[in-house]
Amino acid sequence: MDDSNQHLKDLLSQTDLAFKALMRQPGSSELGAAYDRAKAELDTYMMSLRNTLSQRKQLQRQRER
């Protein structure tokens, strides 16, 4: 799980840096696109984590039966 946590921290940091850069230059389409990409990558990863946790929970319930 440590690798997952580190990857999540990295994605959060990238998204935060992209957001801060965009706030310094709100009219920049390049920075806007960079933020959108960082946020999409973070969202995709979060969705993957949720799915993995849900699957683990389902397997655990099946084993308990």
Secondary structure, 3 states (H helix, E strand, C coil): CHHHHHHHHHHHHHHHHHHHHHHHCCCCHHHHHHHHHHHHHHHHHHHHHHHHHHHHHHHHHHHHC
